[in-house]
């Protein structure tokens, strides 16, 4: 028996997207037409009988004659031929016609189905290696001279001073970046304790690599379109902070929302999948040189505690300059747009996500569906023990909690900040190094002003903390040098 080839088909008609519209001129036009799926079984059956492969069998000749004559089918019957609706189109069986076809909207499991903000700059690498951007990155990294060095054991002061005063060294790095030969050095890992007794792994890159990452981040941020990220995401954005997020929560409370769903992502920064992240990065940036460079910073060689070498295959290294931009902004932007598409009210600060609902029943339903979306679509595991539904009057987020309509500082956060402040004062008392005094003052002033700006804060929380800070300062540091009691004054900045 001669087998039928696709080239022997009578027609090569292919429907266009515009042709799938209701045929209003027909007496029994269907309400909606979708793309017919290919009936593989009918194709093989027709091929065995010597018929063209695309001419799929219909139910019966009598129904074909009725359809051709314009007879409206009775209730319970089905129209059997698409050629009746679209003249010149291929025939198909009723089983193929009734099957639900995939819609025209294409879903990519890597990039998702959301619109990613694109940095449309053809010469992005040239802007990264610009002299002004280079100097600005060096000064930004040099603001914290006591930060730990990388595996090359070169301090921040040493590296920044060399690059600022040696144009040849800057030109060497610039040419390596332009030619694509720049290779990041190994990342030293350290274990730091967490509040719950566990440990967090930090990756400490070399100072030169930190400068290169800062150059990339500055150039990309400067070329982002206006309102690129969701308005309810408050982390790592200019003129935004925790006070603005709490202000939004206060607005949501006034609108009548009674319950909050606290979504806790299990070790989020350590579990970000590289395949989906890189796919989104290629859509976000159209300069392939920058994409390759970011991928090199994303997958460095990690030096373990026993000097063993491992390559980072999943997650973004915590402590990296690019990690907040890659994980919190670019990757979780898909979650922001999904929540907006579903019409949900939410507040997100990095990986701290709180979604609000009017009733407990709807809150439980939202929790189940969002957990399924995060785990199955975005590949972000959920901490089921900490993901819970609570009343909005018992809400706890971003270091504060609600009690009787007022916000209070969480005691764990307050004790941690006070311990760091006291450690800085005692270190100054032992070494007489003004750096530790300045660092302790800046840390505690930022902590106090940060909570003082939160609308609805309990009236006795911040004043009591300020009095304690002043007493410790007077007892250990006294009225030393350029510091006095005025550094406890608030920095006025309006809340967005």
C-alpha positions as CSV (number, residue, x, y, z in Angstrom):
1,X,0.0,0.0,0.0
2,X,1.3,3.4,-0.9
3,X,1.8,5.7,2.0
4,X,0.6,9.2,1.8
5,X,3.1,12.0,2.2
6,X,2.4,15.5,3.5
7,X,3.6,16.9,0.2
8,X,0.8,15.0,-1.6
9,X,-1.9,16.9,0.3
10,X,-4.4,18.8,-1.9
11,X,-4.0,22.1,-0.1
12,X,-1.6,23.8,2.1
13,X,-4.1,26.2,3.6
14,X,-3.1,27.5,7.0
15,X,-5.5,29.6,9.0
16,X,-4.3,33.0,10.2
17,X,-5.1,34.4,13.6
18,X,-7.5,37.0,12.2
19,X,-9.6,34.3,10.4
20,X,-10.6,32.7,13.7
21,X,-13.6,35.1,14.2
22,X,-17.3,34.2,14.4
23,X,-18.7,33.8,10.9
24,X,-21.7,36.1,11.3
25,X,-22.9,35.5,7.7
26,X,-23.7,31.9,8.5
27,X,-27.2,30.9,9.8
28,X,-25.8,28.9,12.7
29,X,-22.4,30.6,13.4
30,X,-20.8,29.4,16.6
31,X,-20.2,31.8,19.4
32,X,-16.5,31.3,19.4
33,X,-13.9,29.5,17.4
34,X,-10.5,28.4,18.6
35,X,-7.5,26.9,16.9
36,X,-8.3,23.2,16.1
37,X,-5.8,20.8,17.5
38,X,-4.4,18.1,15.2
39,X,-6.2,14.8,15.5
40,X,-3.3,12.3,15.4
41,X,-5.5,9.2,15.5
42,X,-7.7,10.4,12.6
43,X,-4.6,11.3,10.6
44,X,-3.1,7.8,10.9
45,X,-6.5,6.2,10.2
46,X,-6.9,8.2,7.0
47,X,-3.3,7.5,6.0
48,X,-4.0,3.7,6.2
49,X,-7.0,4.1,3.9
50,X,-5.1,6.1,1.3
51,X,-6.8,9.4,2.0
52,X,-4.9,12.7,2.3
53,X,-3.5,13.1,5.8
54,X,-5.1,16.5,6.4
55,X,-8.6,15.4,5.3
56,X,-9.7,14.0,8.6
57,X,-12.9,11.9,8.8
58,X,-16.2,13.3,9.9
59,X,-19.0,11.7,11.8
60,X,-21.3,10.7,8.9
61,X,-22.0,11.7,5.3
62,X,-25.6,12.6,6.2
63,X,-24.5,15.2,8.8
64,X,-22.0,16.6,6.2
65,X,-24.9,17.0,3.7
66,X,-27.0,18.8,6.3
67,X,-24.3,21.1,7.2
68,X,-23.5,21.9,3.6
69,X,-27.3,22.6,3.0
70,X,-27.4,25.1,5.9
71,X,-29.6,23.0,8.1
72,X,-29.3,24.0,11.7
73,X,-28.3,21.0,13.9
74,X,-30.7,20.0,16.7
75,X,-29.9,20.4,20.4
76,X,-27.2,18.0,21.5
77,X,-25.7,17.7,17.9
78,X,-22.4,19.2,16.8
79,X,-21.3,20.9,13.7
80,X,-18.7,18.6,12.1
81,X,-16.8,20.6,9.5
82,X,-14.8,23.8,9.9
83,X,-15.0,24.2,6.1
84,X,-18.6,25.2,6.6
85,X,-17.6,28.2,8.7
86,X,-14.3,29.0,6.8
87,X,-14.6,28.4,3.0
88,X,-11.5,26.8,1.7
89,X,-10.4,25.5,5.1
90,X,-9.5,22.0,6.0
91,X,-12.0,19.5,7.3
92,X,-11.8,18.1,10.8
93,X,-13.6,15.5,12.8
94,X,-16.1,16.3,15.5
95,X,-13.7,15.0,18.2
96,X,-11.1,17.4,17.0
97,X,-13.5,20.3,16.7
98,X,-14.9,19.8,20.2
99,X,-11.5,19.5,21.8
100,X,-10.3,22.6,23.7
101,X,-7.5,24.1,21.8
102,X,-4.6,26.1,23.3
103,X,-5.2,29.8,23.2
104,X,-3.0,32.2,21.2
105,X,-1.4,33.5,24.3
106,X,1.9,31.7,24.6
107,X,3.1,30.7,28.1
108,X,6.8,30.1,28.5
109,X,7.7,28.1,31.7
110,X,11.0,30.0,31.9
111,X,10.1,33.6,31.4
112,X,6.5,33.3,32.6
113,X,3.6,35.3,31.2
114,X,4.3,38.8,32.5
115,X,5.8,41.8,30.8
116,X,9.4,42.4,32.0
117,X,10.7,46.0,31.9
118,X,13.4,46.2,29.2
119,X,16.5,48.3,29.3
120,X,16.6,49.3,25.7
121,X,20.2,50.6,25.5
122,X,22.4,49.2,22.7
123,X,25.6,50.5,24.2
124,X,24.9,49.6,27.8
125,X,28.4,48.2,28.3
126,X,29.9,51.5,27.2
127,X,27.9,53.3,29.8
128,X,29.0,50.8,32.4
129,X,32.7,51.4,31.7
130,X,32.3,55.2,31.5
131,X,34.9,57.1,33.6
132,X,32.3,58.9,35.7
133,X,30.4,55.7,36.4
134,X,33.7,54.0,37.3
135,X,34.7,56.7,39.8
136,X,31.2,56.8,41.3
137,X,31.3,53.0,41.9
138,X,34.7,53.3,43.6
139,X,33.5,56.0,45.9
140,X,30.3,54.0,46.7
141,X,32.3,50.9,47.7
142,X,34.9,52.9,49.6
143,X,32.3,54.4,52.0
144,X,32.6,51.3,54.1
145,X,36.3,50.8,54.6
146,X,36.0,48.3,57.4
147,X,34.1,45.8,55.3
148,X,35.8,42.3,55.1
149,X,38.2,41.7,52.2
150,X,37.8,38.9,49.7
151,X,40.0,35.9,48.9
152,X,42.8,38.2,47.7
153,X,43.1,39.7,51.2
154,X,43.1,43.3,49.8
155,X,41.3,45.8,51.9
156,X,38.7,48.3,50.7
157,X,41.1,51.2,51.3
158,X,43.9,49.6,49.4
159,X,41.9,48.7,46.3
160,X,39.9,51.9,46.1
161,X,43.0,54.1,46.6
162,X,44.9,52.2,43.9
163,X,42.1,52.5,41.4
164,X,41.4,56.1,42.1
165,X,45.0,57.2,41.6
166,X,46.1,54.8,38.9
167,X,44.4,55.5,35.5
168,X,46.3,52.5,34.0
169,X,44.6,50.1,36.3
170,X,41.2,51.5,35.5
171,X,41.9,51.3,31.8
172,X,42.9,47.6,32.1
173,X,39.6,46.7,33.8
174,X,37.7,48.8,31.3
175,X,39.3,46.9,28.3
176,X,38.6,43.6,29.9
177,X,35.0,44.5,30.4
178,X,34.6,45.7,26.8
179,X,36.3,42.7,25.3
180,X,34.5,40.2,27.5
181,X,37.7,38.8,29.1
182,X,36.9,40.0,32.7
183,X,36.7,37.0,35.0
184,X,35.5,37.4,38.6
185,X,37.7,36.0,41.3
186,X,36.6,33.3,43.8
187,X,34.1,34.2,46.5
188,X,34.9,33.5,50.1
189,X,32.0,32.1,52.2
190,X,31.4,32.7,55.9
191,X,28.7,31.5,58.2
192,X,26.9,34.1,60.4
193,X,24.3,33.1,63.1
194,X,20.7,33.9,62.7
195,X,18.1,34.9,65.4
196,X,16.6,31.4,65.3
197,X,19.9,29.6,66.0
198,X,20.6,28.6,62.4
199,X,23.3,30.0,60.2
200,X,23.3,32.0,57.0
201,X,25.9,31.7,54.3
202,X,27.4,34.9,53.0
203,X,29.5,35.2,49.9
204,X,32.3,37.8,50.2
205,X,33.6,38.9,46.8
206,X,36.8,40.8,46.3
207,X,36.7,44.6,46.4
208,X,37.4,44.9,42.7
209,X,34.5,42.6,41.8
210,X,32.2,44.6,44.1
211,X,33.2,47.7,42.2
212,X,32.4,46.0,38.9
213,X,29.0,44.9,40.2
214,X,28.3,48.4,41.4
215,X,29.1,49.8,38.0
216,X,26.6,47.4,36.4
217,X,23.9,48.2,38.9
218,X,24.3,52.0,38.5
219,X,24.1,51.9,34.7
220,X,21.1,49.5,34.6
221,X,19.2,51.5,37.2
222,X,19.9,54.8,35.4
223,X,18.4,53.4,32.1
224,X,15.3,51.8,33.5
225,X,12.0,53.0,32.2
226,X,9.8,55.1,34.4
227,X,7.7,53.1,36.9
228,X,9.4,49.9,35.8
229,X,8.7,48.0,39.0
230,X,5.4,47.6,40.8
231,X,4.2,50.4,43.0
232,X,3.6,48.1,45.9
233,X,7.2,46.9,46.0
234,X,9.1,49.1,48.5
235,X,12.6,47.5,48.8
236,X,15.7,48.7,47.0
237,X,14.0,51.6,45.4
238,X,14.9,55.3,45.7
239,X,12.9,57.3,48.3
240,X,11.1,54.1,49.5
241,X,11.4,52.2,52.7
242,X,9.7,50.4,55.5
243,X,7.8,53.5,56.6
244,X,6.2,53.8,53.1
245,X,5.2,50.1,53.3
246,X,3.6,50.5,56.7
247,X,1.8,53.6,55.4
248,X,0.2,51.5,52.7
249,X,-0.8,48.9,55.3
250,X,-2.6,51.6,57.2
251,X,-4.5,52.6,54.0
252,X,-5.5,49.0,53.4
253,X,-6.8,48.7,57.0
254,X,-9.0,51.8,56.5
255,X,-10.5,50.2,53.4
256,X,-12.0,47.4,55.4
257,X,-9.6,44.5,54.9
258,X,-9.7,42.3,58.0
259,X,-7.2,39.5,57.3
260,X,-3.6,39.2,56.0
261,X,-1.8,36.3,54.4
262,X,1.9,36.3,55.4
263,X,3.9,34.4,52.7
264,X,7.2,33.2,53.8
265,X,9.7,32.0,51.1
266,X,12.0,29.3,52.4
267,X,15.6,30.4,51.9
268,X,14.6,32.5,48.9
269,X,18.0,33.9,47.9
270,X,19.5,30.4,48.1
271,X,16.8,28.8,45.9
272,X,16.3,31.1,43.0
273,X,16.5,28.9,39.8
274,X,19.2,30.1,37.4
275,X,17.4,29.0,34.2
276,X,14.3,31.2,34.8
277,X,16.4,34.0,36.2
278,X,18.7,34.1,33.2
279,X,15.8,33.9,30.7
280,X,14.3,36.9,32.4
281,X,17.6,38.7,32.4
282,X,18.0,38.2,28.7
283,X,14.6,39.8,28.2
284,X,15.4,42.6,30.6
285,X,18.8,43.5,29.0
286,X,19.4,43.4,25.3
287,X,23.2,43.8,25.5
288,X,24.6,40.2,25.5
289,X,27.9,41.3,26.9
290,X,26.3,42.5,30.1
291,X,24.2,39.3,30.4
292,X,27.3,37.2,30.1
293,X,29.1,39.3,32.7
294,X,26.2,39.1,35.2
295,X,26.0,35.3,34.6
296,X,29.7,35.1,35.6
297,X,29.0,37.0,38.8
298,X,26.0,34.7,39.4
299,X,27.9,31.5,39.2
300,X,31.3,32.0,40.8
301,X,33.6,29.5,42.5
302,X,32.9,29.4,46.2
303,X,35.6,28.8,48.7
304,X,34.2,26.7,51.6
305,X,35.3,26.5,55.2
306,X,37.8,23.8,54.5
307,X,39.1,25.5,51.4
308,X,37.0,23.3,49.1
309,X,35.8,24.8,45.8
310,X,32.2,24.5,44.6
311,X,30.4,26.3,41.8
312,X,27.2,28.1,42.5
313,X,24.5,26.4,40.5
314,X,21.3,27.7,42.3
315,X,20.4,30.9,44.1
316,X,22.1,34.3,44.2
317,X,25.1,34.8,46.6
318,X,24.0,36.7,49.6
319,X,26.2,39.6,50.2
320,X,26.6,40.3,46.5
321,X,25.8,43.7,45.2
322,X,23.7,42.3,42.3
323,X,21.7,39.9,44.5
324,X,18.9,42.4,45.5
325,X,18.4,43.5,41.9
326,X,18.4,40.0,40.4
327,X,16.3,38.2,43.1
328,X,14.1,40.7,44.7
329,X,13.4,43.1,41.8
330,X,13.7,41.1,38.6
331,X,12.6,37.6,39.7
332,X,9.8,38.5,42.1
333,X,8.4,41.1,39.7
334,X,6.5,38.2,38.2
335,X,4.7,37.6,41.5
336,X,3.9,41.3,41.7
337,X,2.2,41.3,38.3
338,X,0.4,38.1,39.1
339,X,-1.0,39.6,42.3
340,X,-2.0,42.7,40.4
341,X,-3.7,40.6,37.6
342,X,-5.8,38.8,40.3
343,X,-6.8,42.1,41.8
344,X,-5.3,41.5,45.2
345,X,-4.1,44.2,47.6
346,X,-0.6,43.4,48.8
347,X,2.6,44.9,50.2
348,X,6.1,43.4,49.4
349,X,9.4,44.4,50.8
350,X,12.1,42.1,49.3
351,X,11.0,38.6,50.1
352,X,8.5,39.7,52.8
353,X,5.1,39.4,51.2
354,X,1.7,40.2,52.8
355,X,-1.5,39.8,50.9
356,X,-4.8,41.2,52.3
357,X,-8.4,39.8,52.2
358,X,-11.8,40.7,53.5
359,X,-12.7,37.3,55.0
360,X,-10.9,34.3,56.4
361,X,-12.4,32.0,53.9
362,X,-11.1,34.0,50.9
363,X,-7.8,34.4,52.7
364,X,-7.4,30.6,53.0
365,X,-8.2,30.2,49.3
366,X,-5.8,32.9,48.3
367,X,-3.1,31.3,50.4
368,X,-3.5,27.9,48.7
369,X,-3.5,29.3,45.2
370,X,-0.5,31.6,45.7
371,X,1.4,28.8,47.4
372,X,0.7,26.6,44.3
373,X,1.8,29.4,42.0
374,X,5.0,30.1,43.9
375,X,6.1,26.4,44.2
376,X,5.0,25.1,40.8
377,X,5.4,28.0,38.5
378,X,8.1,30.2,40.0
379,X,9.9,27.3,41.7
380,X,10.1,29.1,45.1
381,X,9.6,26.7,48.0
382,X,7.2,27.9,50.7
383,X,7.8,27.7,54.5
384,X,4.5,26.2,55.4
385,X,5.0,26.7,59.1
386,X,5.4,30.4,58.8
387,X,3.0,31.0,56.0
388,X,-0.3,31.7,57.8
389,X,-3.5,33.7,57.8
390,X,-3.8,36.2,60.7
391,X,-6.2,39.0,61.6
392,X,-5.0,42.4,60.4
393,X,-5.1,43.7,64.0
394,X,-2.5,41.0,64.9
395,X,-0.3,41.6,62.0
396,X,3.5,41.4,62.3
397,X,5.8,42.5,59.5
398,X,9.0,44.3,58.8
399,X,10.1,44.5,62.4
400,X,6.9,45.9,63.8
401,X,3.6,44.5,65.0
402,X,0.1,45.8,65.5
403,X,-1.4,46.0,69.0
404,X,-4.6,47.9,69.9
405,X,-4.4,49.9,66.7
406,X,-0.7,51.1,67.2
407,X,2.6,49.8,65.8
408,X,5.3,48.6,68.2
409,X,8.9,47.6,67.6
410,X,9.6,43.9,67.8
411,X,11.7,43.2,70.8
412,X,14.1,40.9,69.0
413,X,14.9,43.6,66.5
414,X,15.3,46.2,69.3
415,X,17.6,44.0,71.3
416,X,19.7,43.2,68.3
417,X,20.2,46.9,67.4
418,X,21.0,47.9,71.0
419,X,23.6,45.1,71.2
420,X,25.3,46.3,68.0
421,X,25.2,49.9,69.4
422,X,26.7,48.9,72.7
423,X,29.4,46.8,71.0
424,X,30.5,49.9,69.0
425,X,30.7,52.1,72.0
426,X,32.7,49.5,74.0
427,X,35.1,49.0,71.0
428,X,35.7,52.8,70.9
429,X,36.4,52.8,74.6
430,X,39.0,50.1,74.2
431,X,40.7,51.3,70.9
432,X,39.9,55.0,70.9
433,X,39.2,54.7,67.2
434,X,36.7,57.3,66.2
435,X,35.5,55.1,63.3
436,X,33.7,52.7,65.7
437,X,32.1,55.7,67.5
438,X,30.8,57.1,64.2
439,X,29.6,53.7,63.0
440,X,27.7,53.1,66.3
441,X,26.1,56.6,66.1
442,X,25.1,56.2,62.5
443,X,23.6,52.7,63.1
444,X,21.5,53.8,66.1
445,X,20.4,57.1,64.6
446,X,19.2,55.3,61.5
447,X,17.4,52.7,63.7
448,X,15.7,55.4,65.8
449,X,14.7,57.6,62.8
450,X,13.6,54.6,60.8
451,X,10.9,53.7,63.4
452,X,10.1,57.3,64.3
453,X,8.9,57.9,60.7
454,X,6.3,55.1,60.8
455,X,2.8,56.5,61.0
456,X,0.8,55.1,63.9
457,X,3.8,54.2,66.0
458,X,3.0,54.0,69.7
459,X,3.9,57.3,71.4
460,X,6.2,55.9,74.0
461,X,8.2,53.5,71.8
462,X,10.7,55.8,70.2
463,X,11.2,58.3,73.1
464,X,12.1,55.5,75.4
465,X,14.6,54.1,73.0
466,X,16.2,57.6,72.5
467,X,16.5,58.1,76.3
468,X,18.3,54.7,76.6
469,X,20.7,55.7,73.7
470,X,21.5,59.0,75.3
471,X,22.3,57.4,78.7
472,X,24.6,54.8,77.2
473,X,26.3,57.5,75.1
474,X,26.9,59.7,78.1
475,X,28.2,56.9,80.3
476,X,30.7,55.4,77.8
477,X,31.6,58.1,75.2
478,X,30.7,61.2,77.1
479,X,30.7,64.5,75.1
480,X,33.6,63.4,73.0
481,X,34.9,65.0,69.8
482,X,32.4,66.3,67.2
483,X,29.5,64.3,68.6
484,X,26.9,65.7,70.9
485,X,23.2,65.1,71.8
486,X,22.0,66.6,68.5
487,X,22.7,63.5,66.5
488,X,19.6,62.0,68.1
489,X,17.4,64.5,66.4
490,X,15.1,63.2,63.7
491,X,15.8,63.6,60.0
492,X,12.6,64.9,58.6
493,X,11.7,63.3,55.3
494,X,8.1,63.0,54.0
495,X,6.6,59.5,53.7
496,X,5.4,58.7,50.2
